[in-house]
Amino acid sequence: MNNLFRRKPIDQLISDVHGNGQGELRRVLTGRNLVMLGVGAIVGAGIFVLSGQVAAMYSGPAILLSFIISGIACAFAGLCYAEFASMIPISGSAYTYAYATLGELVAWIIGWDITLEYLFAGSAISVGWSGYMVSFLHDFGIDIPAALTASTGTHLIHLPVEGWRELTPSIEDLIASQGLDINTFEQTTAIVNLPAVAIITILMVMLIIGVRESATFNAAMVIVKVSAILLFAIVGFAFIKVENWQPFIPENTGSFGEYGWSGIFRGAAVIFFAYIGFDAVSTAAQETRQPSRDLPVGILGSLGVATVLYILVAMVLTGIVSYRFLNVADPIAVAVDAMGEKMFWLRPVIKLAAVAGITSGALVMLMAQPRIFFTMSKDGLLPPILSRVHHRFKTPYVSTIVICILAAIIAGTFSIGMLSELISVGTLLAFCIVCGGVLILRKTEPDAPRPFRVPWVPAIPILGIVICFGQMLFLTKATWIRLIIWMLVGFIIYFGYGRKHSKLNNRPQ
């Protein structure tokens, strides 16, 4: 039983990097690269897709408060991540931090948990990419068959102006209110989301070729999308209708989590998906030139930039269009349409920026997860094949291929709504453990070198735990059940393989 909680000392973690071949990864990233990677991961499907859906389904114009609540939770967790990343500059993120503080079993739990975060996030972001790409191509007269543009089994309906949309109760009500027969509209059932599968395949090749090339591509995508978001916010202020913000907090429908304050907190829990990504910066530790200095800059810098952009977009989006009409795959494009014909030129710009932004988000998520598997494989908890490094490109190519194949299958068959809640609950759990790890390590190793220190300990870590766990409680019962099933599968793998092959447990005390 003691072996389950055996910790891996920090000095051993560092020595393993240089002594066991983990240093084969190429150190080419700077602090600026890491900020760009963080912004690339954070500013993506969350702002271009989920912002509208959360406003329409949970919080209304008060989505602004949902973003602020999640931003505060991320700030607390981000400070804890920054301290760990400066102390333990190793690919593995929260998995490695838990190994050093809470022991192997907890490290496995967190490693398997953030697999849920990164793997499903890469899939969900690719689904968002598909929505904007299909819409962008439609503007130029190029239409992909509807049955190949949505998750398996999705019921789609063709609307005269908007084109193919998922048939939701709100659309049924809208058609009925206009005195139209829904059976007169063309309808179909989706087979697979082919564009989502295609973008993951392209990114897989790019990630295998090299991390520096991937980072350069990501930086270009970040510049495009941030410029377009700022353009939308600046231009959109002139089209805000104050009445769209009334009521700012819609009255609760009688169901928990549907508007009112419970809706704001549920919205914060769901929209938390929009903030994941800053922790992905820490997975690039072994490819960073000066990790102790650059990792905190990358984590906190990207989080700050993203929070400002989210608040601006939330205000403008719900001010231009009533939140009731934002439950679509491309809410920002809907807002541009509402500006009128004079602003039609902005529509392709926004869609192109969304495609670029979501591409960079998917890229970083799919870059992060293979490096988690790489580190877990080096520790013996996963098969050694997952830690193979390409002889020419110096990237963990086997784990990259495995993750991208799984992500493509998930993206092709599941909707972004289901995926986003799963990702949020997994991420919040990871953040709780990281915040707790800072508290424990301050007690067990108070004199360990800390190039970056969390201020106001224990207040900051405790607040991080309370707010993150509190948001988890606002997620649906079905999401919790899926999390439990995922973790049970993880326990089967650990006790069936990982515990027996653990390099730490096979070493003498």
Salt bridges, closest charged atoms under 4 A:
ASP16 OD2 - LYS8 NZ 2.92
ASP16 OD1 - ARG507 NH2 3.64
GLU83 OE1 - ARG442 NH2 2.78
GLU83 OE2 - ARG450 NE 3.11
ASP139 OD2 - ARG347 NE 3.31
ASP139 OD2 - LYS351 NZ 2.92
ASP143 OD1 - HIS138 ND1 2.60
GLU287 OE1 - ARG371 NE 2.84
ASP294 OD1 - ARG293 NE 2.85
ASP330 OD1 - ARG165 NH1 3.20
ASP337 OD2 - ARG347 NH1 2.19
ASP379 OD1 - LYS8 NZ 2.58
GLU445 OE2 - ARG7 NH1 3.83
